Amino acid sequence: MPIIKILPHAEYCPQGKTVTAPAGTSICEALLDNHIEIEHACDQVCACTTCHVIVREGGRTLSEMEEGEEDMLDRAWGLEPDSRLSCQAILGQTDVTIEIPKYSINHAKENH
């Protein structure tokens, strides 16, 4: 099973964390399954950018980005070349390292 290394984030995992998830799982699902409550206001249907992450290592092993994700990412706060929507980034067989941006464009937090 691939490992996801989450870099420290003041709100979601202050110490950082390492979790495992089966290949074929989205990064968002893997985080939520491991009690890292990343925002996902659209319920993981690629209709917002609240689950935006930056893939620091292993990005090439994730599923290919589709046009809808590219279009949504244009609206994300802190967009970088290695940004992905975690609900659309599907794990392959290789480990990844991600960073959750400090902010999102969401003005109000969702309580999922």
C-alpha positions in Angstrom: 0.0 0.0 0.0 1.3 3.5 -0.8 2.2 5.8 2.0 1.0 9.4 2.1 3.3 11.7 4.1 1.4 14.8 5.2 3.6 17.8 6.0 2.6 19.7 9.2 -0.4 21.9 9.0 -1.4 24.0 12.0 -5.1 23.0 11.9 -5.3 19.5 10.3 -2.2 17.8 11.5 0.2 20.0 13.5 2.8 17.3 13.8 2.5 16.1 10.3 1.4 12.5 9.8 2.1 9.4 7.6 -0.9 7.2 6.5 -1.4 4.3 4.2 -4.2 3.8 1.7 -4.9 1.3 -1.1 -3.9 2.2 -4.6 -7.0 3.5 -6.4 -8.0 5.7 -3.4 -8.2 9.4 -3.7 -5.9 11.5 -1.5 -9.0 13.1 0.0 -10.6 9.8 0.9 -7.3 8.6 2.4 -7.0 11.7 4.6 -10.6 11.5 5.8 -10.3 7.8 6.5 -7.3 8.6 8.7 -9.1 11.3 10.7 -7.4 14.3 8.9 -10.5 16.4 8.3 -9.5 18.3 5.2 -12.2 20.5 3.7 -14.3 19.0 0.9 -17.2 21.4 0.5 -18.5 19.8 -2.7 -18.5 16.3 -1.4 -15.6 15.3 -3.6 -17.2 15.9 -7.0 -14.6 18.4 -8.4 -16.9 21.4 -8.0 -14.8 23.4 -5.6 -11.1 23.8 -4.5 -11.4 23.4 -0.7 -9.5 20.0 -0.9 -6.5 21.6 -2.7 -3.2 20.0 -1.9 0.4 20.5 -3.2 2.1 17.3 -4.1 5.7 17.7 -3.0 6.9 14.2 -4.0 5.4 11.4 -6.1 3.0 13.5 -8.1 3.8 11.7 -11.4 2.5 8.5 -10.0 -1.0 9.9 -9.3 -3.8 9.7 -11.8 -3.6 12.1 -14.7 -5.3 15.4 -14.2 -8.4 15.9 -16.2 -9.7 19.1 -17.7 -12.3 19.7 -15.1 -9.7 19.6 -12.3 -7.4 21.9 -14.2 -10.3 24.4 -14.6 -11.2 24.3 -10.9 -7.5 24.6 -9.8 -7.3 28.0 -11.5 -9.5 29.2 -8.6 -7.5 27.7 -5.8 -5.6 29.9 -3.3 -1.9 29.4 -3.4 -1.8 27.5 -6.7 1.5 25.9 -7.5 2.7 23.8 -10.5 2.3 20.6 -8.4 -1.2 21.5 -7.0 -4.0 18.9 -7.2 -7.5 18.6 -5.9 -7.2 15.8 -3.4 -10.6 14.4 -4.4 -9.3 13.9 -7.9 -5.8 12.7 -7.3 -5.9 8.9 -7.2 -3.1 7.0 -5.6 -0.9 4.6 -7.7 1.6 2.2 -6.2 4.1 4.8 -5.1 4.4 6.9 -2.0 3.6 10.6 -2.1 4.3 13.6 0.1 1.7 16.4 0.3 1.3 19.8 1.8 -2.2 21.2 2.7 -2.1 24.9 1.9 -2.6 27.3 4.8 -5.7 28.8 3.3 -8.6 27.9 1.0 -11.0 30.1 -0.9 -13.8 28.9 1.4 -15.1 31.8 3.6 -16.9 29.4 6.0 -15.7 26.0 7.2 -17.9 23.0 6.5 -18.4 20.5 9.3 -18.3 17.2 7.5 
